[in-house]
Amino acid sequence: MTVRKAWIVVTVAAGAGLSFVMVLVVGVYMVAGNLANGVGQGARGLAKGAVPAAYQALVQKWGNLCTAINPALLAAQLYQESGFNPNAKSPAAAQGIAQFIPGTWATHGIDGDGDGDRDVWDPNDAIPSAAKYDCTLAKYVKDAPGDPTKNMLAAYNAGAYAVIKYGGVPPYKETQNYVKTITTLEESFAAPVTRVDPSKQAAGAIYYAQKKLGTLYLWGGNGTADQGGRFDCSGLTKAAYESVGITLPRVANDQYNAGPHPGRDELLPGDLVFFSDDLTNSRAIRHVGIYVGGGYMINAPRAGAVIRFDPIDTPDYFGATRVTEDGAKALPTSV
């Protein structure tokens, strides 16, 4: 379904008597705000739980090593590279949480924790090394015109020479996509400093989800015909946003990174709301629903239950994401 069609069907739904849902959704169109602006602006708070607690202090400290980076940007790089997995290894032999290849590590790896060694597999060394490498690249291209953070990211992807040669981000599609991906993901790891913009697709996503009310839960369900049109929690949210042209990852903890994170008192209909037994780590999220207003969500709760309205104010409430099209596109296909 196109976004245009989503607006049309929501209007029709209101005429068909779905006034409860539509009253809740009206806030999507009435409330506006501004996204947190800029990249590379020094100290920037991290969104609650976005970085696993084991690495949060490291990212906050080393993300302020130079003015070209900030903690949210460093977190976005680590997530894109490894999903915060310190044991990650790529087919190209990139290693650890920051995915250094051996040659780059030999030159730029540092003893971040001062224990006498430089271990690419140890986040206490790898995270500081990633920040130091970013800042080194920023120095290489400091005289290039344009945004210093974007130039640094371009140098990371294409090399400093290309940035210097072209006077900024070079005209390589891969490099331009990389810069956009990391700066977009940055918004998912930063605590917003102003109210974030409402999603234009939110009403259509809610309309899709409310049509599934009463459908029996199915673990791993994607709503396909062979599954009887049944869903699990993240299968429902994925299908709801897919109906308005936004493709989300399949699992809840990756969906958390599809946009910025409004506070509990700033929720709007269409926001995804998340639940976890570990409120310090977004990678531990185990459940997701679609907020509809008034403290309620539509969700596929568990085996034996049906898709229904449930309250969100429970002890395991983790936080929320305002899905954006660019945010969803920026997510790595596997982490």
Secondary structure, DSSP 8 states (H G I E B T S, - for coil): --HHHHHHHHHHHHHTT-HHHHHHHTHHHH--------S--S---B-TTTS-HHHHHHHHHHTTSSTT--HHHHHHHHHHHHTT-TT-B-TT--BTTTTB-HHHHHHH---TT-SS---TT-HHHHHHHHHHHHHHHHHHTTTSSS-HHHHHHHHHHH-HHHHHHHTSS-S-HHHHHHHHHHHHHHHHHB--SS-----TTHHHHHHHHHHTTT-BB-TT-B--GGGTT-B-HHHHHHHHHHTTT----SSHHHHTTSS----GGG--TT-EEEE-S-TT-GGG--EEEEEEETTEEEE--STT-BSEEEE--STTEEEEE---HHHHHHS-S--
